């Protein structure tokens, strides 16, 4: 009677001791034929209880110089992926080796070569590295110099990742992924804020690393925050000039001007009117400081018993505040440790508008009989420039991580882990310069001048000095006329 040998599911995750079902010498019960007659089929003896167990193969953990006589899938950079994966005909890539090993329930035996690629290891796989595949006897012993199988892709890549297709949290008794005599090297990160991670175990993976080396380079510095702008903010609108004396019975002052900014409107005050008997006060600029002991932006007074006065200059808006630096432990993700970016700066405020100049009086003694009698009107104040836009916060620096275990279970034994330095946080961007201040309008025919508006907030340059203000105009008069009054240059309107 021939014994029956149950067949193992060949996709089982836990590699163990396997025997080839081709040798008739291994009896199964009292059968004359060996355990299985199908060439190339594999049986797990300790589970079937029908075949003679095979003695543990060499290289567990192995002795230098001793041949590896284990059945498995063999891998070297000099192999070919169309090979069967034997010692004599190894494959060239980890991906092909894992496909064959999973199909036949075998280990992967890797030569002590350098593989410049990222490697993804399916859960439950066993990888034994550090073998001398160039031994002249073809035995693949452990490397005599202790060289390891090295996985070292380019920068910004993770050399080895263990993935569980089920993507479930690791459970007790889950099939472990075994990595022996491996060297994972993550180069220095070069992408701003990038991390150097040598090995990663993702959700559900159970991993054991033995007799290996794990090396992570430096994390990269964070990205520099964007500047607020390469050109200054919007300039303030210049004031409008007043009307000439004797051009109308009531000369209108220079028109109000405005500048529209992100944080509101800045306007220069309208100039005061000029009439026969007196001049009107100029309008104050807007906005005005909440506390204003220096009378910034107030309109000038019109001429009455005293000469007219200029409008007062506005005040520069406040500088924007610096953003706070980043703080806190960061957040762990499946791609590394994510830090926090620095806060953005605050925008500079718009400048305060200048006040309009006061108007002057006219009358027949100045304009002559039969002409319009209004005095010169005041020019309007200039509007403030817009504040500069803020710089953006710098990005977080990258990390240097030997093993990233993300909802996984990792056990390490007789393995060195070397990490580099984390990257510095990025520099915050520079604030934009505020807009250039304008000049107030000149009151034509007299000393009625609108005030110059200030520069806006932010790191803008100092306001340029205004041009010299004229103090008089040349006027043709009859020196013998009785109603002519000569005024000195420091008086009000001539």
Secondary structure, DSSP 8 states (H G I E B T S, - for coil): ---------TT-SS---EEETT-TTSBSTT-SSBS--STT-EEEHHHHSSS------S-SS--TT------EEEE-TT--TTS---SSS-BS-HHHHHHHHHHHT-EEEEES-EE-S-EEEETT-EEEEEEETT-TTS--EE-TT---EEE---TT--SEEEE-TT-----TT---EEEESEEEEE----STT--EEEEEE-TT-EEEEES-EEEE-----------S-SS-------------TTS-SSB-----EEEEETTEEEEE-----B-SS-B------BS--SS-TT-TT------SSS---------------------S--EEETTEEE-------------------------HHHH-TTS----------------------------EEEEEESS-EEEEES-EEE-----------------------B-TTSS-B-------SSS-------------------TT-TT-----TTSS--
